[in-house]
Amino acid sequence: MRPRRPVRRPSGPGGGRGTPALFAKARRAWDRPLTAYYLILGGSLLLTVLGLVMVFSASQIEALQSGLSSTYFFRKQLVAAIVGGVLLLVASRMPIRLHRALAYPLLAVSVVLMCLVQVPGMGHEVNGNRNWIYFGGPFQLQPSEFAKLALVLWGADLLARKRSRRLLNQWKHMLVPLVPVGLLLLGLIMLGGDMGTAIILTAVLFGLLWLAGAPTRLFAGVMAVAVVIGAFLIMTSPNRMARLGCIGATDPGANDQCWQAVHGIYALASGGWFGSGLGASVEKWGQLPEPHTDFIFAVTGEELGLAGTLSVLALFAALGYAGIRVAGRTEEPFVRYAAGGVTTWITAQAVVNIGAVLGLLPIAGVPLPLFSYGGSALLPTMFAIGLLIAFARSDPAARAALAMRQPALRQRLQRRLAGVRTNTMRRRADRRPSGER
C-alpha cells in the first residue's frame, strides 16, 4: 500500500493557519455590525470605572488638606457616575426624533444659564474662571459643559434640515445661523475667562462645518479668523502668556509659574513601566495642583506607569474610531453630524488635556472626559456617549444582529434554567430518608 500524502489545507482567508489566516479572522471580527456598539459601550464604561478608581486615589490628600473626609470627592464622583449612567441608558434608548426635539430647549437653557453666571451673586469664580453657578452646599453647576452638548445637537439638527432642503451648497446657509450662535456661546464662555472650554467648543464648531462639506476656502477663512481672535485673547492676558511659555518646561521658573506643568512631568517620569502602585503617588501630597481634575492623567502615569497611560490612550482611540465608524456608515444626516460632533468633542478634549500634562500644549484647564473629577463635565459627556450608542444601534445591520442575538440569548438562558431545575430534581430524587424527624 502506498503511503498517504498529507492533505494540504488552504492558507487563504477561508481557512488554514498562520499569520494571513489570523489576520483575515481578525478583520472579519472587526467588520462585524456590532463592533462600534461594543467599542463605545465597553470603552466608555472602562474609562468611567478606571476614572473612579483614580479619583479615589488622587483626591484623598486634597480632601484631607481641606478638612474633609478622605472619600469626599470620590463619593460625589460616584453619585455623578450613577446619575450619568442613568442618562446614558435613557439617551441610548431614546428615538432619534426625540434627540432632535431636545436640541432647541437644551440650547436655550444653556444660554440662559451662561448668562446667569455673569449675574453678581449667582455666578462664582474658580481658579480665575467665572463659569460656575452655586445652588447651595456642595451643589454647583458649570453651564459651559452643557453648552457643548447643546451645540452638537442643535448644530446637527440645523445642518440636517438644511441638507434635506439642499441649502448647504450656499455659503450663507452653511454659516448662518450656525456660526453666529457658536460665536454667541464662545462669547459667553470667554466673559468668564474659560479659554479651555472655548477651544473645545471651537473644535466642535469646526467639526460640524467639516462634516457638512464646507469648501476649503470657507473652512480656511473661518479657521484664520479663529486663530487671529485666539492669538489676540492670549496676547492680552498675562496668565495665558505664562501658560504658553510653560510648554516643554523642565524648571518651575523664577516665580514658580510652571510649577504645575513641571510636576506633572515629574509624576509621569517617576512612574516607570508599571508605576509605583495604586495610592503610592508622591506628587499628589501637595506637590501637584489639581491632581484629581486637570492632572489626573499625571497621577495615573505615576501609579500605573506607562502601561496604565497607554491603556487610557487606547480606550480613547477606540472611542474615537467607533464614533468615526458610526458617522461614516450611516445614511441619516443628523446621525452623521451628531456622531461626528460628539467624537470631535471627546477626542479634542482628551488631546488638549493629555497634551497639557505631557508638556506639549499649554495648560487649558479642561478635564479628561469620563475620567477626571467633576459632575458637570461627566453628566453631559455620558449623555453624549448614550447618543453614540443609540446611533450605533440604529444602523440596519446592527439592528438585525441585535434582533437575532436576543432570541439566542433567551434560548441559552432557558436551557441553563432547565438544566438547573433538572439537576435539582435529580438531587432530590437521589436523597434517601434518614429516619430522622
PyMOL commands that set and color helices and strands:
alter all, ss='L'
color gray80, all
select helices_A, chain A and resi 19-30+35-65+72-93+96-101+103-117+143-164+171-175+178-191+195-211+216-235+238-245+259-269+296-329+333-357+375-394+396-430
alter helices_A, ss='H'
color red, helices_A
select strands_A, chain A and resi 123-126+129-136+139-141
alter strands_A, ss='S'
color yellow, strands_A
deselect
rebuild
show_as cartoon
